[in-house]
Amino acid sequence: MTEEAQTDPLTTAGKRPGPGGSRGELRGLGASGLFVVLWSTGFVGAKLGLPDAEPLTFLALRFALATLLLLCLALATRAPWPRSLAQTLHLCVAGVLLHAVYLGGVFTAISLGVEAGVSALIVGTQPVLVAALVGPLLGEKVTRRQWLGLLLAIVGVTLVVWRKLDAGYGTLGGVALCLLALCGITAATIYQKRFCGTVPLRSGSVIQYAAAGLACGLGVLIFEEGQITWSGEFVFALGWLTLVLSLGAVMLLYWLIKRGEAARVSSLFFLVPPVTALVAWQVFGETFGPLALTGMVVTAGGVALVNLEKKS
């Protein structure tokens, strides 16, 4: 249950207002916004570190460190653990989909030249795809507003991808890997909602990161050479993605769930691609022309329609 994908399955967590009245509401809104910003920097961190390591090698190392840190956290807080082998196996399946397939697709796509902002935009349509699939798979109603959001998201992403490929940024293979990542996080969200909804987050995260680390390690043995250049940029990116996202953002999410703010995080998720694009512009000089910018706005609007529908 990574920091990037826990919000959707947990939107049903208690929706009571936080303590402290308006001051508590402001604190909750600020923490929700911080969580979204942290998620957005994950794409930028990937692009920063990938010149010095192959994508699956990078992820295998990150997951190993995250597993160790979260294991220490789970033991220190005496988190309960799954009581059955079946529950553990469900966590492993969700973890491989959520981390190895999703992040593996994103990292490999960025290594092939897909811009951080574009990759964030493609996989950021996950709430829309979940809303479209959750009806037939889980028996939940899909509204007209959600179908409209899906249509807008498809149109917006197509505009952005077509413009970027036409300008020579990224490849069709890289875009296909982003779509694979989108399918991975969507399948993981539905699978986790179906089979892992009652698992404690702290211990469950340990199992999921461990399973994903093993899957990425196997991928390294098959597809990569496992070489790393220990530059300052790589160490910073690895530290940021492991400590700030895999550990810091997880603890922030725990706090938000305890306050009943998980739904607010989900409702703000349509801001992730624009925030990622803004950070990537500052760090890497990534830009969006008028047509691509229009596509991003249309996509964000589609995701917003779905999230606001879910919240209402």
N, C-alpha and C positions, 0 to 999 in steps of 0.2 A: 504494500500500500504506500506508494511513493507520495512525496509531498505534492507532485504534480497532478495526481489523479484521485485523491481520496475524497475530494469535495463532492463530486456528483453522487456517489453511493451514500453519502452521509447527510444529504440535504434533509433527510427526515429526522435528524437529530433534533432534540428539543429546541423549539423556536421561541422560548421565553425571552423577554428582554433582559439584558445584563443588569447587574446591581448598580446602584448609584444614580438612577434616573437618567437625565440628559447627559450628565458627565460620563456615565457608563456607556451610553449609546455612542458618544463621540469616541470613547476609547475603543469600543468594538469596531466602529467604522474604520478608525485608523489602523487597527490591527488587521482587519480584512484587506484593506488597501495595501498594507505592507506585505501580506502574504501573496497577493497578486503580483506585486513588483518583484518579489523574490523568485516566484515561478518564472517571470519573464526573463530574468537574468540567466536562467539555466541555458537558454539557447545561445546567449552571448558567450557564456563560459565554455560551452562546447566548441564554438568556433575559435576561441582564444587558445584552447589547449590542443586542438586536433592537428595543427602543423607539426607537433612534436611526438605524436603517438597515433597509432592506428585506432579506429573508433572502438572496436570490440576490446582491444587491449586497454584502452582508456577506461571503458566501462567496467571491465572485470576488476581492475584495480580500485575504482571508485566503490563498487559494490562490496568488495572485500573489506575496505575500510569502514564503509557504512554499516555493514553487518557487525563488525567488532564494536563500533561505537554504540549502536542501538542495543546490542546484547548487554553491554555494560549498563546502559540506561534501564533496560528491562529488569535486570537483576537488582540494580540499586533501588528501583521503585517497587520491587516485588510484584511485577506484573504476572497475572495468571497466564498459563500456557494452554494450547489446545489439548483436549483430553482424549482425542481419538486420532487414529492414523488417517481416517478418511478426511477429517477436517484439516489435518496437516497437508495432505496431498492436494486438497482444494486450494490451499494457500500457495502451494508451489506452482500450480497451474496458473493462478491469477498473477503471481509474481513474475513468472516467465513472460506472460503476455504483457504485463504492465511495464516491466523494466527492460527485459531483454529484447522483446519485439518492438515495443514503442520507442524506447530510448536508443536501441540499436539502429532502428530505421532512421531516426532523426540524426544521430551522430554520423552515420554512414552517408546520409544525404548531404549533410553539411560538408563532409570531407570531399564530396564530389562536386562541390561548388554551389550548392543551393544556399541562398542567403539565409541568415538567421531569422530575419523578419518574415520571409516567405515560408520557411519551415514552421514557424510559430503560427502563421495564419492557417496553413493547411491542417495541422493537427489541432488547432484551436476550434475547429468546427466539430469536435468530438461531442459536445452536448447536443448538437443538432442531430447527429447521426444516432446517438443513443435514443433521443426522443422518437426518431423515426422507427427504430427497431424494437424499442421496449414494448410497444403495443402488441405486435404478434408474438413476441418471445415471452413476455411476462404478463400479458393480459391487461396491460394498462392502456388507458384511452389516449390516442394521439389526436390533438385538436387541429382545427384548421389553421390557427395561428402558428402552430409548430410546423405544419407542412409548408406554410409560407416562409417560415424561417429557414427551412431546409432548402427551398428553391432559391432564396436570396443568397444563402451561403454558397451554393454551387455556382451561381452566376458570378459572385464576387471573387471566389477563388480562381475560377476559370479566367477572368479578366487579368488578375495579378500574374498567374502562372504563364499565360500566353504572352503577356508583355515582357516578363523577365526572360523567358526562353528566347523570344524574338530579339532581345537586346544582348543575348549571349551569356546570361547569368544562369549557371546550373545546366543540368542535362535532363532528358526525359527519364533516364535511369534514376537520377536523384529524386525527381518528383515522384516516381513510382515508389521509391523507398519511403518517402513522406506519407504516401497513401497507405503503404503497409503499416507504418507506425500508427496512422489514424485507425486502421482496422484493429491493430493490437490493443490500443488503449480503449477503444470502443468495446471490443470483446471482453477485455479485462474488467471494465466497469460493469457490464451486464453479468458476467460470471461471478464477480465479487458480490454484487447485489443479490444474486440468486443463492450462492453457496457460502459466502464468508461474512455475512452481515453481522453475525453475533460474535465474531472473533475479536479479542482484545487488540487494540491497535499497536501497542508497543511490542508485544511478543510476535504478533502477526507480521509486523514489518521486518523483524529479524529473519523470520523464515522466508519471506518473500525476497528479500535482498540476497540471502544465501542461495536460493534456488536460481535467481537471475544471474548471480555471479558465476555459478557453475555452468549455466547455459552459455554465457558469454565466454567463459574460459574454454569451453568446447569449441565455440566458434573461432577463437584465436588459434587453437590447434589445427583447425581445418583450413581457415581462410587467411590467416595473418602470420606474421613472423614474431610478433610480441616485442618489437623494439620500441624503446622510449628514449627520447632526448630530454634529460632533466634540466630544462631551461627554467628561468624565472617565471615566464608566462605559463608554462605547463604546471609548475608547482602551485602557482596562484590559482589557476583554473581548477586543479584537482582539489585544493583546499577549500575553495569557494563552493564547488558543487557538493563536496562531501560534508563539510561542517555547516555551511550556511543553509544549503538546501536539504540534504538528506537528514541532517540532524536538527538544525535550527528551525527550519520551516515545519518539520514534523511536530516539534514541541509547541510551536506557535499554533498549529492546527489543533493540537490537544486542548490548548487554552480556549480557542474559538469554539470548539465543540462543547466544552464545559459551560461556556456562556450561552450556548445556543445560537452561535453566529455562523455555523456552517452554511446555512441557506444564503446568507449575505455574501459569502465568498463565491458561491456558485453564481449568484446574480451579477457579480462583477467580472466574471470570467471573460466576457466579451472584450474587456479592456486589455487582455494579455497580448494579442498581436500588435495593437498600436504601441503599447509600452515597450515591447520587444523591439519594434521597428525604431522607436525613438532612441533607445539605448544603443542599438546596432549602428544607427546613424552617427551617434556621438563617438563610438569606439572604433568602428570600421569604415565609416563613410558610406554605409549603405543608404541608397536613396530610392524613393518611389516617385515616378512621374505622375502626371495628372490621371492617366488611365489606370495605372496600378493603384494609385491612392484612392480613386473612386471604387475600385474593386475591394480594397481593404475596408472602406466605410460600409459598403453594401454587405460584406461578409459579417462585419461586427454587428450590423443591424439585424441580420438573420439570427446570429447567436444570441443577441439580446432578446429577441422575440421569444425564443425557446426558453431562456433562463427566466425571463419575467413571467412567462406562462407557468413555469414550474413553481415559482415562488408564490404566485397568486392563489 
